[in-house]
Amino acid sequence: MGAAIVGVCWIVTAAQGQAGPVIATVGQTAIHSTALDKQMSTTAGNSTLTNMITQQLLTNAAKKDHVVATPSDIQAALATLEQQNGITSTAQLQQALAQSNMTLSVLESQLKWQVLAQKIAASRVKVTSAEIKQYYTKNAKSLQVPEQVQLSAIFVKSKATADAVAARLHGGYSFAAAAKQYSLDKTTAAKGGAMGVFSRAQLGSTTAKAAFSLPVGSVSAPIQSASGWEILKVTKKTPASTPSLASVSAKISQTIKAQKAQTPAELLASLAKTAPLSIQDSVYSGVKTTIENPAVSTATAPSGSSPASGSSTPSSSQPSSSSAGS
């Protein structure tokens, strides 16, 4: 046994001299720090190089196509991501970011590349007036603007208070003044009860029934709600209408472009092939395959490493993006 131990020690010592320190041994086989470093370098290097190449491809294409990912574009993308993940507050977003070991600035950087890829792809799609007209005719029903009502409201806790306020209103007391004096919703109270414009679908069933049955300028009787009682005043009504083709043509054009545009992975593949892309270090030759052949490489590409890796599906607990990292 002593001889065996001496033999193992000799192997380890010899290995240290030949390939750096030994990190682990499996039986009599040593795993050296140089081998570990090389493996880590290759794995991280592939991901990092992929990100750097895809970002440069998008930067070059954006400059050529005169496309910019504006701060408002990025915030819109963030809002969409929050909606997809069921995030409704800043606290929830921060919790999700912490679970993902990510900062908001890193996420916004990822979203910037995602937005840029989408805008570049859309800018390369040509939409004809005939296509716009065909879409308008086919989707006239979904383009219709529903009947809407402009409302003001007073919110109180009890029926007794609601009845007392209603009596004052019927006696000629100003609705705006009553809202400022009695309404528990301080945001609308400060505006004389003004709430905004709503369709039936945006209101609760009881509120919608009362609001759309009232003539313009009239005030409702007290209505019981989930949180107490409310009194409504209708200040304007707009009937349902179908917008003109001219008024929605720009929106339709963007919709068609989004439908016909290349995916981020397809865009990057085409950009790489026309750049052209070449890899001088054979260690990273797989990067070229990953970018230029997304259908083949998606299964093995690092998740979320770049637009070339395809779209990921965010979980409900953490934000995710298929865009290139910062």
C-alpha positions in Angstrom: 0.0 0.0 0.0 2.9 2.3 0.8 4.3 1.8 -2.6 0.9 2.6 -4.2 0.7 5.8 -2.3 4.2 6.8 -3.3 3.2 6.0 -7.0 0.2 8.2 -6.9 2.2 11.0 -5.3 4.8 10.7 -8.1 2.0 11.0 -10.7 0.6 14.1 -9.1 4.0 15.7 -8.7 5.0 14.9 -12.2 1.7 16.3 -13.5 2.3 19.5 -11.6 5.6 19.9 -13.3 4.2 19.2 -16.8 0.8 20.8 -16.8 0.5 23.1 -13.8 -1.1 22.3 -10.4 -3.6 19.4 -10.1 -7.1 20.5 -9.4 -8.5 17.0 -8.9 -7.7 13.3 -9.4 -10.0 10.6 -10.6 -8.3 7.3 -9.7 -4.8 7.8 -11.0 -5.9 10.4 -13.6 -5.1 14.0 -12.8 -7.2 17.0 -13.9 -4.8 19.9 -14.3 -5.4 23.6 -13.8 -4.3 24.3 -17.4 -6.9 21.9 -18.8 -9.6 23.5 -16.6 -8.5 27.0 -17.6 -8.6 26.0 -21.3 -12.0 24.4 -21.0 -13.4 27.5 -19.2 -11.8 29.8 -21.6 -13.3 28.0 -24.6 -16.8 27.8 -23.1 -16.9 31.4 -21.9 -14.9 32.6 -25.0 -17.5 31.1 -27.4 -20.3 32.9 -25.6 -18.5 36.2 -25.3 -17.2 36.1 -28.9 -20.7 35.3 -30.2 -22.1 38.3 -28.3 -19.3 40.6 -29.6 -19.8 39.5 -33.2 -23.6 39.8 -33.1 -23.5 43.2 -31.5 -21.1 44.4 -34.2 -23.2 42.9 -36.9 -26.3 44.8 -35.6 -24.3 48.0 -35.1 -23.1 47.9 -38.7 -26.6 47.1 -40.0 -28.2 49.8 -37.9 -25.8 52.4 -39.2 -26.4 51.3 -42.8 -30.2 51.2 -42.4 -30.4 54.4 -40.3 -32.1 52.5 -37.4 -31.8 53.5 -33.7 -33.1 51.8 -30.6 -34.4 54.8 -28.6 -34.9 54.9 -24.8 -38.7 54.8 -25.4 -38.3 51.7 -27.5 -36.3 50.0 -24.7 -38.9 51.0 -22.1 -41.7 49.7 -24.3 -39.8 46.4 -24.6 -39.3 46.3 -20.8 -43.0 46.9 -20.3 -43.9 44.0 -22.6 -41.4 41.8 -20.8 -43.0 42.7 -17.4 -46.4 42.0 -18.8 -45.3 38.6 -20.1 -43.9 37.7 -16.7 -46.8 39.0 -14.6 -44.6 41.8 -13.1 -46.8 44.7 -11.9 -44.5 46.7 -9.6 -40.9 47.9 -9.3 -40.5 45.7 -6.3 -41.5 42.6 -8.3 -39.1 43.6 -11.1 -36.2 44.0 -8.6 -37.0 40.6 -7.0 -37.0 38.9 -10.4 -33.7 40.6 -11.4 -32.1 39.5 -8.1 -33.3 35.9 -8.8 -31.7 36.1 -12.2 -28.5 37.6 -10.8 -29.0 40.5 -13.1 -29.2 44.3 -12.8 -31.7 46.5 -14.5 -29.0 48.2 -16.6 -27.8 44.8 -18.0 -31.4 43.8 -18.8 -32.0 47.1 -20.6 -28.7 46.6 -22.5 -30.0 43.2 -23.6 -33.3 44.6 -24.6 -31.5 47.3 -26.7 -30.0 44.7 -28.9 -33.3 42.8 -29.2 -35.1 46.0 -30.2 -32.4 46.9 -32.7 -32.6 43.5 -34.3 -36.4 43.7 -34.6 -36.2 47.3 -36.1 -33.5 46.4 -38.6 -35.5 43.3 -39.7 -38.7 45.4 -40.1 -36.9 48.2 -42.0 -35.9 45.6 -44.7 -39.5 44.6 -45.4 -41.3 46.5 -48.1 -45.0 46.8 -47.8 -47.2 47.8 -50.7 -50.4 49.9 -50.6 -52.2 46.9 -52.0 -51.1 44.8 -49.0 -52.2 47.6 -46.6 -55.6 47.8 -48.2 -56.1 44.0 -48.2 -55.2 43.9 -44.5 -57.6 46.8 -43.8 -60.5 45.0 -45.6 -59.8 41.6 -44.0 -59.4 43.0 -40.4 -62.0 45.8 -40.5 -63.8 44.3 -37.5 -60.8 44.1 -35.2 -59.8 47.6 -36.3 -63.1 49.0 -35.1 -63.0 51.5 -32.2 -65.6 50.4 -29.6 -68.2 52.8 -28.1 -66.6 54.9 -25.4 -67.7 57.1 -22.5 -65.8 59.8 -20.7 -66.5 59.6 -17.0 -66.1 61.5 -13.7 -66.7 59.7 -10.4 -67.0 60.2 -6.7 -65.9 57.3 -4.5 -67.1 56.9 -0.9 -67.1 54.1 1.7 -70.7 53.9 2.8 -74.2 54.0 1.3 -75.1 56.7 3.8 -72.4 59.0 2.6 -73.2 58.2 -1.0 -76.9 59.1 -0.5 -75.9 62.3 1.2 -73.6 63.3 -1.6 -76.2 62.4 -4.2 -78.8 64.6 -2.5 -76.4 67.5 -2.6 -75.8 66.9 -6.3 -79.5 66.8 -7.0 -79.8 70.1 -5.2 -77.4 71.7 -7.6 -74.1 71.3 -5.9 -71.1 71.1 -8.3 -70.0 67.6 -9.1 -66.3 68.7 -9.3 -66.6 70.4 -5.9 -68.2 67.3 -4.4 -65.5 65.1 -5.8 -62.8 67.2 -4.3 -64.6 67.3 -1.0 -65.8 63.7 -0.6 -64.1 61.3 -3.0 -61.6 58.9 -1.4 -59.7 58.6 -4.7 -57.4 61.5 -4.2 -55.9 61.3 -7.7 -59.3 61.8 -9.5 -60.6 64.0 -6.7 -57.9 66.6 -7.4 -59.2 66.7 -11.0 -62.9 67.2 -10.0 -63.5 63.4 -10.3 -62.3 63.2 -13.9 -61.3 59.6 -14.7 -60.8 59.5 -18.5 -62.3 57.6 -21.4 -63.4 54.0 -21.3 -64.9 51.2 -23.4 -67.4 48.7 -21.9 -64.6 46.1 -21.6 -62.5 48.4 -19.5 -65.2 48.9 -16.8 -66.8 46.5 -14.3 -70.1 45.1 -15.5 -72.2 47.2 -13.0 -70.3 50.4 -13.7 -70.4 49.9 -17.5 -74.2 49.2 -17.5 -74.8 52.5 -15.6 -72.3 54.6 -17.5 -73.5 53.6 -21.0 -77.2 54.0 -20.1 -76.8 57.6 -18.8 -77.3 60.6 -21.0 -74.3 63.0 -21.4 -74.2 65.5 -18.5 -76.3 63.3 -16.2 -75.4 61.9 -12.8 -76.0 58.3 -11.6 -77.6 57.1 -8.5 -75.1 55.6 -6.0 -73.7 52.4 -7.3 -72.2 49.7 -5.0 -68.8 48.5 -6.0 -66.3 46.0 -4.6 -64.6 48.7 -2.5 -67.6 50.8 -1.5 -69.9 53.1 -3.4 -69.5 55.4 -6.4 -71.5 58.1 -8.2 -70.8 58.6 -11.9 -71.2 61.5 -14.2 -71.0 61.1 -18.0 -69.3 64.0 -19.7 -69.0 62.7 -23.2 -70.0 59.7 -25.4 -68.4 58.5 -28.6 -70.2 55.9 -30.7 -68.3 52.9 -32.1 -66.5 53.6 -35.4 -64.2 52.1 -38.0 -61.1 54.3 -38.6 -60.4 55.4 -42.1 -57.7 53.5 -44.1 -55.6 56.6 -44.2 -55.6 57.0 -40.4 -54.4 53.5 -39.7 -52.2 52.8 -42.7 -49.0 53.5 -40.9 -50.0 51.1 -38.0 -51.1 48.4 -40.5 -47.7 48.8 -42.3 -45.8 48.2 -39.1 -48.0 45.2 -38.3 -47.3 43.6 -41.7 -43.6 44.3 -41.4 -43.5 42.6 -38.0 -45.3 39.6 -39.5 -43.0 39.3 -42.6 -39.7 40.3 -40.9 -36.9 37.8 -40.3 -36.4 36.5 -36.8 -33.4 37.9 -35.0 -31.6 34.6 -35.6 -32.4 34.7 -39.3 -31.3 38.3 -39.6 -28.0 37.7 -37.9 -27.3 34.7 -40.1 -27.9 36.8 -43.3 -25.8 39.7 -41.9 -22.9 37.3 -41.0 -23.0 35.8 -44.5 -22.8 39.2 -46.2 -20.4 40.8 -43.8 -18.6 38.3 -44.4 -17.8 36.7 -41.0 -14.5 34.8 -40.6 -12.9 33.3 -37.5 -9.1 33.2 -37.4 -8.8 31.1 -34.2 -9.8 27.5 -34.8 -10.8 27.2 -31.1 -13.8 29.4 -31.8 -14.7 28.1 -35.2 -18.0 26.9 -33.8 -19.1 30.5 -33.3 -19.4 31.0 -37.1 -21.7 27.9 -37.4 -23.8 29.1 -34.4 -24.5 32.4 -36.0 -24.7 31.5 -39.7 -26.8 28.3 -39.2 -29.2 29.0 -36.3 -31.6 26.1 -37.1 -28.7 23.7 -36.7 -26.9 25.4 -33.7 -29.9 26.5 -31.6 -29.9 23.2 -29.6 -26.3 23.7 -28.6 -26.0 27.5 -28.4 -25.7 29.1 -25.0 -29.2 30.1 -23.7 -29.8 33.8 -23.9 -26.3 34.5 -25.2 -27.3 36.5 -28.2 -30.1 37.1 -30.7 -28.7 34.2 -32.7 -29.7 31.7 -30.0 -33.4 32.3 -30.8 -36.2 33.5 -28.6 -36.5 32.2 -25.1 -39.7 32.0 -23.0 -39.4 34.1 -19.8 -40.6 32.4 -16.7 -43.1 34.1 -14.4 -40.5 34.7 -11.8 -37.5 36.1 -13.7 -37.0 38.3 -16.7 -35.3 36.8 -19.7 -34.1 37.9 -23.1 -32.8 36.2 -26.2 -30.8 39.3 -27.1 -27.1 39.8 -26.9 -25.6 40.6 -23.5 -24.0 43.9 -22.7 
